[in-house]
């Protein structure tokens, strides 16, 4: 009887070790495939830019920009036949204005997307919690806001996934949208971010609002934003802007008065089905789920 039990235990342990070995080998093979794909792609730095048009027409994203964003399933501009606008905010740090922006969004019943860094998580955790609690999307703006093309493959993955892990552990929230810091990217970085299960989000409108010492007047800001409204607009605003905070309520009301609907990125449509989820089977995500990424 003892020998039979011993045989069963040995067989079970061997089976478990065999399964673990097979899974590990599969992960290593997948990781090797990803690494090989990354090595063959261009790392030429591209700075995101658009050419605005008059009469509320959609801007020209540039042939190369659009080609790469589409190739890696990113977001930059929605469909031209629907008056939808997507509000997005970049937040490297808290300047004291985000609460006022959130108040305006709540009062007007609209959702936005906030792209945050590790510094923001560590210094304004209560505001991040409020974003999540009130139904907004929290997006990944990387740990240290470094230009992606300047990073090695491993450095880039850590910049993305260490923040991903920190937000998940702190709030139980899993991010799925990413905005490249400074709007700088390459084909290599787009491919890596997609392999990590992220959808890269660029923009079809932005203006000079980030310098706290050179803020536009409310009138200048409203004129600039309203005159450039267009169907499918992915609007980039900085929540570090006092002017943006001060105009947010009347800006949202004016957008609605002009016949536009403010949509969430989860409702984004560019002629295809809305994006509601993303694949999460990459080897680096598996490491994250096992707690093998570095803490921030």
C-alpha positions, 0 to 999 in steps of 0.5 A, a space after each residue: 500500500 505504501 509503495 502504491 501511494 509512493 508511486 502515485 506521488 512520484 508520478 504526480 510530481 513528475 507530471 506537474 514538472 512536465 507540464 511546467 516545463 512545457 508551459 515554460 518552453 512555450 513562453 520562451 518560444 513566444 518570447 523569442 518570436 516577439 524579440 525576433 519581430 522587434 529586431 527586424 523593425 525600424 526604430 526611426 523616431 517619428 514625431 506625431 504631427 497633423 495638418 489642420 484643415 478649415 471648415 471643421 474637416 478632418 485633419 491630415 494625419 500624414 501618410 506614414 503616421 496613418 499607415 503605421 497607426 493602422 498597421 498596429 491597430 492604434 487610434 488617432 481619428 474616428 469615422 468621418 460620418 459621425 459627430 463623435 469626439 473623444 476627450 483625452 488628457 495627458 498628466 505627467 504630474 498634478 498641477 492642482 487643476 484635475 479635480 476641477 476638470 473631473 467636476 466639469 466632466 461629472 456635471 455634464 455626464 461625459 467620460 474622458 481618458 487620462 494618461 498618467 505616469 508613475 509620478 502621478 500614481 505616487 503623488 495623486 493616488 486619490 485623484 486616480 481612484 476618483 477617475 476610476 470610480 467615476 467611470 473614466 479610462 486611465 491610460 498608460 503614459 509610461 513610468 518616467 515619460 521617456 521618448 520610446 525610441 531611445 529605449 531598448 526593448 527591455 527598457 520599454 517593456 519595463 516602462 509600460 508594464 511596471 506602471 501597468 502592474 502598479 496601477 493594477 495592484 493599487 486599484 485592481 484596474 487593468 489599463 489597455 490604452 497607451 499614449 507615447 510620451 512626447 508623441 514620439 514613436 517608431 514602428 518598433 515601439 508600436 509593435 512592442 506596445 501592441 505585443 504587450 496588449 496595448 492600443 496606442 492612442 495618438 490624437 487629431 487635435 492638440 494645442 499649446 496648453 502645457 506650459 503653466 507659465 504661458 497659458 492661453 487666455 480663455 477666449 484664445 483657448 475656446 476659439 482654437 478648440 471650437 474652430 478645429 472641432 471635427 468628426 471623429 476627433 481625438 482631442 488631446 488636452 493637458 490637465 496641467 493647464 489652468 485654462 483648460 480647467 477653467 473652460 472645461 464646463 463651457 467647452 463641453 456645453 459648447 461641443 454639445 451645442 454644436 451637435 457633437 457627442 462626446 464618446 469614451 475610447 471604449 466606444 471608439 469606431 473608425 468604420 470597424 467594431 468598437 474596441 472593447 477589449 484587447 488580447 492579454 496573452 503576451 509573455 511579458 504580461 505573463 511575467 507581470 501576472 506572476 509578479 516578476 516585474 520590478 516595482 516602481 
